[in-house]
Amino acid sequence: MTEPQEEKYIHPDSGPRFSLFGVATRSRAFVLLFALLIQLLFSGMFHEGQILAILLRGSVLIAAIFMTADKKNHLIVGLVLGIPALFLVSTFHSFDNEIRDWITYGILLCLYLFIIYLMLTQIFNARIITLNTIGLALCTYILLGTVWVLFYTPVLALNPEAFTHPILDDPDPVHTLTYFSYVTLATLGYGDISPVSNLARNLAIIEAVTGTLFLAVLISRLVGGYSNSGKKRKGIRRDDQ
């Protein structure tokens, strides 16, 4: 009788799979995370429509499309949503149309929600916690703040007095909403901007709870998964000896 072959340890990031950029397959989450952080850091320095502001938003969209390149059907969805979003963002200075703004809003919201879904699926389906898994978790948390900006946008558009601060009077209301979103997500509560309307308050409550629960659940998932990963590695390596 032939002896059964010993099981060898296989890194979760190895193995054939579809990727738009094969060399950077394991770094997609960090590419998007870097683009998001750069946008948060410098977006307040440029107004909407300026070339550098467009480049910052465009880099985030390209990185978001890049995140969908793990499977062909995911990439198709990413391109269908991402390419129109890139066009609308890059032509912001050419068209001043409310319908165009709402279309851009809807496409961006769908794209970012799809990206979050893909990242959460990979995080909770990961059998072994790797650096890429941690990158996905960080990227998801940062992207949640951006998504909530899109949730607050129609509230502000329909009711300019939905917040104590006159956001529409700011030179860059998107940046002000971004500031409010991340302050709420991190439950800092500086108090300089507060929700007034019931809908704005309800969204702020949900965002604060989401940020807190996300960190609690995610940390437990990563710690538990890392512990199991260590046991699997030790068990497989012990069998190989």
C-alpha positions as CSV (number, residue, x, y, z in Angstrom):
1,M,0.0,0.0,0.0
2,T,1.2,3.5,-0.8
3,E,1.6,5.8,2.1
4,P,-0.7,8.9,2.1
5,Q,1.0,12.1,1.1
6,E,1.7,14.5,3.9
7,E,-0.3,17.8,3.7
8,K,1.9,20.8,3.1
9,Y,1.4,24.2,4.4
10,I,0.2,26.5,1.6
11,H,0.1,30.3,2.1
12,P,-3.4,31.7,1.6
13,D,-2.2,34.3,-0.8
14,S,-0.5,31.8,-3.0
15,G,-2.1,29.8,-5.8
16,P,-3.5,30.7,-9.2
17,R,-6.3,33.3,-9.3
18,F,-7.4,36.0,-11.7
19,S,-5.7,39.4,-11.1
20,L,-5.6,42.5,-13.2
21,F,-2.1,43.3,-12.0
22,G,-0.4,40.0,-11.1
23,V,2.6,41.5,-9.3
24,A,0.5,43.6,-6.9
25,T,-2.2,41.1,-6.3
26,R,-1.5,40.9,-2.6
27,S,-1.3,44.7,-2.2
28,R,-4.6,45.8,-3.5
29,A,-6.0,46.7,-0.1
30,F,-2.9,48.8,0.8
31,V,-3.1,50.6,-2.6
32,L,-6.7,51.6,-1.8
33,L,-5.8,52.4,1.8
34,F,-2.9,54.6,0.7
35,A,-5.1,56.5,-1.8
36,L,-7.9,57.1,0.8
37,L,-5.4,58.4,3.4
38,I,-3.8,60.7,0.8
39,Q,-7.2,62.0,-0.1
40,L,-8.1,62.6,3.5
41,L,-4.8,64.4,4.2
42,F,-4.8,66.7,1.2
43,S,-8.5,67.0,0.0
44,G,-9.1,70.1,2.3
45,M,-6.4,72.0,0.5
46,F,-8.1,71.9,-2.9
47,H,-11.7,72.9,-3.8
48,E,-14.0,70.7,-5.9
49,G,-13.2,71.0,-9.6
50,Q,-9.5,71.8,-9.1
51,I,-7.2,69.5,-11.0
52,L,-5.5,68.2,-7.9
53,A,-8.8,67.5,-6.2
54,I,-9.9,65.6,-9.3
55,L,-6.6,63.6,-9.3
56,L,-7.1,62.7,-5.7
57,R,-10.6,61.4,-6.2
58,G,-9.6,59.7,-9.4
59,S,-6.8,57.8,-7.7
60,V,-9.2,56.5,-5.1
61,L,-11.6,55.3,-7.9
62,I,-8.8,53.6,-9.8
63,A,-7.7,51.9,-6.6
64,A,-11.3,50.9,-5.9
65,I,-11.5,49.3,-9.4
66,F,-8.2,47.6,-8.6
67,M,-9.8,46.0,-5.6
68,T,-12.4,44.2,-7.7
69,A,-9.7,42.4,-9.8
70,D,-9.7,39.2,-7.7
71,K,-12.4,37.6,-10.0
72,K,-13.5,38.3,-13.5
73,N,-17.2,38.9,-12.6
74,H,-16.1,41.2,-9.8
75,L,-13.9,43.1,-12.2
76,I,-16.8,43.5,-14.6
77,V,-18.9,45.1,-11.9
78,G,-16.0,47.3,-10.9
79,L,-15.5,48.5,-14.4
80,V,-19.2,49.1,-15.1
81,L,-19.4,51.3,-12.0
82,G,-15.9,52.7,-11.9
83,I,-15.4,53.9,-15.5
84,P,-18.5,56.1,-15.5
85,A,-17.5,57.4,-12.0
86,L,-14.1,58.3,-13.3
87,F,-15.6,60.2,-16.3
88,L,-18.0,62.1,-14.1
89,V,-15.4,63.0,-11.6
90,S,-12.9,64.1,-14.2
91,T,-15.5,66.3,-15.9
92,F,-16.7,68.0,-12.8
93,H,-15.6,71.4,-13.9
94,S,-17.2,71.0,-17.3
95,F,-20.8,70.4,-16.2
96,D,-22.8,72.1,-13.6
97,N,-25.9,69.9,-13.5
98,E,-27.9,68.7,-10.5
99,I,-28.9,65.5,-12.3
100,R,-25.3,64.8,-13.1
101,D,-24.4,65.2,-9.4
102,W,-27.1,62.7,-8.3
103,I,-25.9,60.2,-10.9
104,T,-22.4,60.6,-9.7
105,Y,-23.6,60.2,-6.1
106,G,-25.5,56.9,-6.9
107,I,-22.6,55.4,-8.8
108,L,-20.0,56.2,-6.1
109,L,-22.3,54.8,-3.4
110,C,-22.9,51.5,-5.3
111,L,-19.2,51.1,-6.1
112,Y,-18.0,51.7,-2.5
113,L,-20.6,49.5,-1.0
114,F,-19.6,46.7,-3.4
115,I,-16.0,47.2,-2.4
116,I,-16.8,46.9,1.3
117,Y,-18.9,43.8,0.6
118,L,-15.9,42.2,-1.2
119,M,-13.5,43.1,1.5
120,L,-15.7,41.9,4.4
121,T,-16.3,38.6,2.6
122,Q,-12.5,38.1,2.2
123,I,-11.9,39.0,5.9
124,F,-14.5,36.7,7.4
125,N,-13.8,33.8,4.9
126,A,-10.0,33.9,5.5
127,R,-8.8,30.7,7.2
128,I,-5.4,32.2,7.9
129,I,-4.8,35.8,9.0
130,T,-2.2,37.5,6.8
131,L,-0.9,41.0,6.3
132,N,-3.3,41.3,3.4
133,T,-6.2,40.5,5.8
134,I,-5.1,43.2,8.1
135,G,-4.9,45.6,5.2
136,L,-8.4,44.7,4.2
137,A,-9.7,45.5,7.7
138,L,-8.0,48.9,7.8
139,C,-9.2,49.8,4.3
140,T,-12.8,48.8,5.2
141,Y,-12.9,51.0,8.3
142,I,-11.5,54.0,6.4
143,L,-13.9,53.4,3.5
144,L,-16.9,53.3,5.9
145,G,-16.3,57.0,6.7
146,T,-16.4,57.8,3.0
147,V,-19.6,55.9,2.4
148,W,-21.3,57.8,5.3
149,V,-20.4,61.0,3.6
150,L,-22.5,59.8,0.7
151,F,-25.3,59.0,3.1
152,Y,-25.2,62.5,4.6
153,T,-25.0,64.2,1.2
154,P,-28.7,63.8,0.2
155,V,-29.8,64.8,3.7
156,L,-27.9,68.1,3.4
157,A,-29.1,68.6,-0.1
158,L,-32.8,68.2,0.9
159,N,-32.4,70.2,4.1
160,P,-29.6,72.8,4.3
161,E,-30.3,73.2,8.0
162,A,-29.9,69.5,8.9
163,F,-26.7,70.4,10.8
164,T,-25.8,73.2,13.2
165,H,-22.9,74.3,11.0
166,P,-24.0,76.0,7.7
167,I,-22.1,73.4,5.6
168,L,-23.4,74.6,2.3
169,D,-21.9,78.0,3.0
170,D,-18.4,76.5,3.2
171,P,-16.1,76.7,0.2
172,D,-15.8,72.9,0.2
173,P,-18.9,71.3,1.8
174,V,-17.8,67.8,0.9
175,H,-14.7,68.2,3.0
176,T,-16.8,69.5,5.9
177,L,-19.1,66.5,5.6
178,T,-16.0,64.2,5.5
179,Y,-14.7,65.8,8.7
180,F,-18.1,65.3,10.4
181,S,-18.3,61.7,9.2
182,Y,-15.0,60.5,10.5
183,V,-15.4,62.4,13.8
184,T,-18.7,60.5,14.2
185,L,-17.3,57.2,13.1
186,A,-14.5,57.4,15.7
187,T,-17.0,58.7,18.3
188,L,-14.8,61.7,19.1
189,G,-17.7,64.2,19.2
190,Y,-15.9,67.5,19.0
191,G,-19.3,69.3,19.0
192,D,-18.4,72.0,16.5
193,I,-20.8,70.3,14.0
194,S,-23.9,68.5,15.2
195,P,-26.9,66.9,13.5
196,V,-30.2,68.8,13.9
197,S,-32.8,67.1,11.8
198,N,-34.1,63.7,12.9
199,L,-32.8,61.9,9.8
200,A,-29.3,63.4,10.3
201,R,-29.3,62.4,13.9
202,N,-30.4,58.8,13.1
203,L,-27.6,58.5,10.5
204,A,-25.1,59.8,13.0
205,I,-26.3,57.3,15.6
206,I,-26.0,54.4,13.2
207,E,-22.5,55.5,12.0
208,A,-21.2,55.8,15.6
209,V,-22.6,52.3,16.5
210,T,-21.2,50.9,13.3
211,G,-17.8,52.2,14.0
212,T,-17.7,50.8,17.5
213,L,-19.2,47.4,16.6
214,F,-16.9,47.1,13.6
215,L,-13.8,47.5,15.6
216,A,-15.0,45.2,18.4
217,V,-16.1,42.4,16.0
218,L,-13.1,42.9,13.7
219,I,-10.5,42.8,16.4
220,S,-12.0,39.6,17.8
221,R,-12.1,38.1,14.3
222,L,-8.5,39.0,13.6
223,V,-7.2,37.8,17.0
224,G,-9.1,34.6,16.9
225,G,-8.1,34.0,13.3
226,Y,-4.5,34.7,14.0
227,S,-4.5,32.3,16.9
228,N,-6.0,29.5,14.8
229,S,-3.5,30.3,12.0
230,G,-0.6,29.8,14.4
231,K,-2.0,26.4,15.5
232,K,-2.5,25.3,11.9
233,R,1.0,26.3,10.9
234,K,2.5,24.5,13.9
235,G,0.4,21.4,13.3
236,I,1.3,21.1,9.7
237,R,4.9,21.8,10.2
238,R,5.1,19.2,13.0
239,D,3.6,16.6,10.6
240,D,6.2,17.4,8.0
241,Q,9.0,16.7,10.4
